[in-house]
Amino acid sequence: MTVQAYNPKNPEQAPASKPDLVQIQEPATIKAHPDESAHGDGCGCGGHHGHEHHHHDAEDDGIRVMPTSDDLKRLSSDTELIERALAEEKSNHSNLIASSRQTVPSIYVNGVEISEKAIGEEVQYHPANSQDEALFLSAQALVIRELLRQAVLEDEELAAEWEADDELAISKLIAKNVKANTPTEDNCRQYYEFNKSEFSAPPVMNMRHILLACPPEEGEERIELKKRAYEMIDAIKSSANPAAEFITLAMQHSACPSKTEGGELGILQKGATVPEFEKAVFALPKGLAPSPIETRYGVHVVEVLSRVDGKELSFDEALPMIRNRLAQEAFHHGLIDYLYTLKQNADIIGIEIDVNQENVYRG
């Protein structure tokens, strides 16, 4: 195999992270109540009030005082947004093909050229930290695809299928040449014993809260709000009808849209709200919390209406998930071996690709 110039292992050209060209589907995490997962509400607490309130209900007044984890990944200010836009403008991503003429050498696979135009068009499928990295990922993906195309055309049974449906032809080629071992029950049991923590149903709870909103920097105001929160807790505990008292206080004072439901958030699972709120709430037993909970968004009076603790799944319960996972891993290793063989038997000029990585083919 002939290799030239474009080497991601060169520190001056290397991408910041490994290429990401194929996705091997991982099995979904087992949930305790799949039909009751938190959908989120206007305050981002993760509940679905009364099981009828959804993220875009008309009753949601637009207040978002407790973002979910997804919210926190977004840009936090207009300043950051402007800086990001200016950085994109300066990097001149608008003409990837012209830029590729300066960055990517001529690339050939067994004499077949990978054109600059094709690389430029492929870039959209490979988000990366830099333009050079995106161009390398795009070029590598096209080299692998060309290796597979040539393998299809060399196969007498599949050659005629390329023009009709190239993706189907590649799938048949891979199915014909990649033989993955089926995991035995002993393999699965061994995996289970070493990874029991992965196979458990998460805890869930039903709760309601009253949010007294306050930004974290307002120290004196927070002190006053904590006093008010303790007064509310005492009022609820001493009431002849504590549930009615909680609902009334929530509707009158809570800054969360859940106030229309008496503060009820519905079913809440881990990962549905901000870490400091989640950590405190999931440590609570059933009933009214004796102390308010502080988060970056204010002070919360919380009552746990019900909770179901997570439980470890038995081997029999986890077996289908383990079989699926091990079968996919075996297939992935077989695919790597097959692509490596194609690469070693080919004459590739202009780029050095590495198929021995987690994701190697965007197919």
N, C-alpha and C positions, 0 to 999 in steps of 0.2 A: 504494500500500500504506500503510495506517495503522499506526503503531507507537506504543506507549506504554510508559512506566515501566520495565519489567523489562529492563534493558540490562546484559549481562555486562561491557561495556566500561567501565561506571561503576566507578571504583575502590572505591566503598563496597559494590558488589554483585558485583564481578567474581569469578568462580571462580578458584582458584589455578592451574588448568591448563586446557588445551583440552578441550572435551567429547569423550567417547569413545563414539560411538553405533553405529558399524559397524565390522566387522573385515574388512579386505581381506586374504585369505590370502596370505602370503608363501611362496615355495617353500622347502623344507627345505634346510639346509646339507648338501652332499654329504659323506658319511663314507667313509673308506677301507675299513672293514670293518663294514658296517651290522649284521651278525649277531653282532659281537663287541664291541659297545659296552659300556662299564663299567656294571655294575648296582649296584655298591656293596656293602660288607660292613659288619659291625658296627663297624669302626673308622673307617669313612668314607673309606678310602683310595681307593675307586673301583673296586677290582678285584672279580672274582667267582671266588674261590679254586677252582682246579681246574675252573672252569666249572660247578661244581655248587653252590657256596655262594651263597645269596641273602640279601637284606637281613633276612629274618625267619626264617632257619633256626633249628631248635631248638638247633643246636650253638653259635649265637651267644650268648655269655654275657651280652649286654646292655651290654658295655663299649663306649663310644663315645669314643675318645680323639682321633680325627682327623675332625671333621665335614666333610661336603661343603659346597660353596658354598650349596646350599639350606638346610642346617642353620644356617649362619651368618646367614641372613636372619631366623631366628626370634628371639623375645625371649630375651635372654641371662640373665635372672634373674627370680626371683619378684617382686622389687621393681618391675621394669619392668612385669611382668604386672599387678600390683596397681594401679600408677599408670595404666596404660592402661584398666583396668576402671573406675576412679574417674572418669577423664576422660569415658568413654562415658556413665556414669551422669549426670554433671553436664550433658552436652550434651542430655539428654532426647530421645534418638532414638526413644523408645518410642511417640510419638504423632505420626507424620509428617504425618497429615492435618490435625490441629488446628494444628500448627506452620505448615503450608502456608497456612492461612487468614490467618496473620499476615504471611507473607512473600511469597506469590505473588498478584498481582492477578488479576482476571477475565481469562481468555484466550479469544479467539474467532478462528476461522478461517473466513472467508466467512460469518459469522453463526452458526457451529456452536461451542458452548462446549466447552472442554477442562475437565472437572470437576476439582475439588480431590481428589475420591476417586480418580479415574484417575491423577492425578499422584502421590498417595501410594502407590498400588499399584505404580506404575512405578519408584519410587525404588530398589527392591531390585536392579534391573538396572544401576544407575549408581553404583558405589562412588566416593566423592569425599573430598576433604580436609575438607569442611565440609558441614553440612546445607543451607545456602543453595545451594552449588554442586550438590549432588545433586538438589535441587528444580529448579534451572534446567535441568540435563541431562535430567531426566525430562520437564519441560514441553516442552523443545525436541524431544525424541524424539516426543512425542505430536502436536505441531504438524506435524512432517514426515509422520508416519503419516496424519494427517487430510488433508493435502494429497494424498497418494497415494491415499487412499480416495476422495476426491472426483474425482480424475482417472480412477480405475477406473470409477466410476459414470457419468462423462460419456462413456466409451468404449462405443459400442454393442455392440462385439464382446465386451467383458469385463464389462459391468455385471451380467449375470445370474450371474456366477461368484463375486461377493463373498460372498454368504451361504453358499455351499457350501464355499469354502476361500479365506479372505481373503489368506493368505500366498501361495498359488499365484497368485491374481489380481494381487497386487502384482508378483510375479516376472515374470508375463507382460507386465504394463504396462512394467516396466523394460526387459525384453528387446525390446519393440516400439519403445521410444523412445530407448534408449541404444545408439548405434552406435559401437563402438570400432574403431579402425583396427588391422588385423593387422600386426604388425611384420615388416618385410622382413628378408632375410638381411643386407643392408647395415646396417640399423638395429642388428641383433644384433651384427654384427662390430664396429661402432663402440663399442657399449656394452662389449663384451668388452675391447677395447683400452684403454679408460679405466678398467676395473675388474678387471683381471686378478687382483689380490690376493684378490678375493672368491671366485674359482673355483679352489680347491685342496683336495686331500684332506688331512686333518689327520694328523700323525704319531701312531703308536701304538707301544706297547712292552709287553713282558711282563716282569715284575720280581717280586722278593721282597724283604722287608725284615724287620729285627728292630727293634722299637720299645722303647726304654728310656724309659718315661714319666716326665715331670717337668714341673710347671707352670713357666712362664717366669720367675716371680719368685724361684724357688729357685736362686739363682746358684751357691752352693757345691755343692749337690747336682748341678747340671748339669755342673760341672767334673769331679766324680767319675764321672758317667755317660759323659762324653766319653772319659775315660781307659779305662773298661771297654769302650767301643765300639771304641777303637783296639786294645785287647787282643784283642777278638773278631776284628777284621779281620786281625791278625797270625796268629791261630790258624787262621783259614780259609785264608789264603795258604800257610801252612807245612804244612797237613795233606796227607796222602797222598791223601785223598779230600775236596777242598774242598766239593763239593756236599753230601755227607753231613754234614760238619762244620757248614755253614751251617744245614741243616735241624735238626740236633740243638740248636744254640744257640737257634734261633728257638722251638722247642717248649719249651725250658727257660726262656727269659728274656723273650720278647717279650710286651708288654702288649696286642698287637693280636690279635683273634680269628683272624687269619690264621695264628697259630702252629700251629693244628691241621693246617694244610697246609704246614708248614715255612716259613711266612712268605710263601708265594706269593700274589700279588694278582691274577694273571691278566692279561687285556688291559686296559691303562690308556690312556685318551685324555685330551687336554687338556680342562680344565674339570671333571674328575671328582674332584679333590681340592683341598686348600687351596693358595693361590697360592705360598707359599714352598716347599712340598714339590714342587709341579709344576715351578716354575722350575728348581730344582736337579736334579731327576730327568731332565727332558727335555734337559738339557745333557750328560748322561753318555753315554759310549760303552758298547758291550756289555761286560759283565764286572763284577767286584766294584769298587765305588767305593773309592778309596784313602783317603778321609776320611769320617767320619760326617756326616750331614745334620741340621741343627738346625731344628726347627719349634716353634711355640707349644706343641706337645704332648709334646715330648721330643727324644731323640736317636735317629737311625735309622742302622742299618747296612743298606746297599742293594746289591743285585746286579741288574744288567740282564741278563735271560736272552736277550732278542731285541728288536730295534727295527726299525720300518719308517718311514723318513722320509716326511713329506708331500710330495706332488708337485703341481706346477701342472697344471691340466687344460688340454687343448688346446681350441681353439675348437669343434671338432666334439663333444667330450665335454661342453662347457658349453652348447652351443646349445639343447637342450631346456629347460634351466633358464632361460636368458636369454629365450627366446620366451615362456615362461610368465610371467615377471616383467614383461616389457614389455607383454604383453597385459593383465595385471591392472592395470597403471598406466594404460593407455589406457582401460580400462573405468571405472576410478575417476574419471578426468577427465571422461568422458562422463556419468557419474552426477551428478557435481557440477554440470555445466552444466544437466542436466535439472531437478534439484532447484532450482537457482537460478531457472530459468524459471518453475517452479510458484510459487515464493515471490514473484517480482516481479509475477506476475499475480493474486496473492491479496490479500485484505483481511485483514490479521492485526492484531489488537488485543491489547495487554497484554504482549507479549514481542517482543524483537528477536533473531532467530536469524541465525546465520552458517553457511551451508552450505559456504563455501569453506575447508574444513579437512580434515585427514587422514581423520577418521572422522565420518560424518554421519548414518548411518541404521542403527539396530539391527534388521536384518532377516535 
